[in-house]
Structure formats: C-alpha cells, structure tokens
Amino acid sequence: MGLIPRRRNRVPAHLERRQRDALRLLDTGSNSSAELALTELSIDAEDQIGPEHPFTITVIDTIGTACYQQRKFPTSARWHREAYHRAIAALGPEHPLTLGAGHNLGAALVLMHQWTEGVPLLLTVLEGKKKALGSEHPDTLDTAQAVGAALFKSGDAQSALFILDQAYQTALRAYGSDDPTVLDLRHNLDVVLRNAH
C-alpha cells in the first residue's frame, strides 16, 4: 500500500487578509509598516499552519523584500536566506518559491558586493529557472539580467556579455524588439559592451 501524501494545512482567511493588507503597504511604499505587519504575520503563520508551509515561506521572503526596499540589505539577505533554506527543505530546489527566494537572496548579496556567494547562487537559480520554467519565461530572463549585472560589477565582463547576449537573443525571438524586457536586456548589453575592456 502506498503512503498517503500529507496534506498541507489550509491557510485561514484572516492570514490571507493580513497578507493582502501588507502587500498593499508595500505597493504604496510604506515599507517600514509592511515589514512590521509581515513580521507579525510570519509569527502567527508559523504557529497556525507551520514554519514550512508555502504561505509562511512566502511571508518570510516578502519581509526580505520590504527590508530590501528600505536598503537594509544585510537584514534583507537574512530573511531571504531563511525563506530559501525553508523552501529547499519543504518544496525542493526547483520549486518556483525556492527559485524566487534564491533570486532575492542573490540580489541582496551582490548589492553588498558579496560576489563569491551571490554570483554562484544567481547562476544556480538561473539554471533552475531554465529547467523549471524555460529560457523564455520572464522570470528566467529577469534572473539572467541579474546574473549579467552581477558578473559585470564583479569584474567579469566577458561572462556578463555571454549571459546577457544569450538572454537578449532568446527574448528577442520570443517577444519581439519592442517588448520592455527585450529593451531592458538590450540596454544592459550595450552598457557592458561600452565599458568592457
């Protein structure tokens, strides 16, 4: 007889409502208030539905985003790291929530110039997104841009050019030359080309 998979606890409506309220605070730029609301929500979510529930992990990752918006990068990295490790344990390395938290952690690390951890992490996330979502997916292209920028800022212009050009060609074929993502990639590629030595 096969094992019956464990069902995750259903998210209570009042937690979902509080999450929506906190996200509205983020959307309006009230990042400090959002951080406080999300931190309180994470405690209640852990207590009521568990620390490894996708909802709880999402809330923890969003606390990192609220800190990021306030330029509190070490604190942001700490929250994103917690979300990333919980997501790996609970959902696996290629789950979209895991990949999203990994991207966020990598972005915070490279802003602190922690290249030796941040760049490999972003590269791992990029490969994971290619497998899970495909090379043309907007989330994959977003991480490719982050990888390219991180490589360039860390002094590896040639690798940055390779990643950005590959992403640009993929996006151009998929979305056409007027797409905002394609235009962003083209701009970043041009910046690296102008400044590469």
HELIX and SHEET records of a PDB file:
HELIX    1   1 ALA A   13  ASP A   27  1                                  15    
HELIX    2   2 ASN A   31  ILE A   49  1                                  19    
HELIX    3   3 PRO A   54  GLN A   69  1                                  16    
HELIX    4   4 PHE A   73  LEU A   91  1                                  19    
HELIX    5   5 PRO A   96  LEU A  111  1                                  16    
HELIX    6   6 TRP A  115  ALA A  132  1                                  18    
HELIX    7   7 PRO A  138  LYS A  153  1                                  16    
HELIX    8   8 ALA A  157  TYR A  175  1                                  19    
HELIX    9   9 PRO A  180  ASN A  195  1                                  16    
END                                                                             
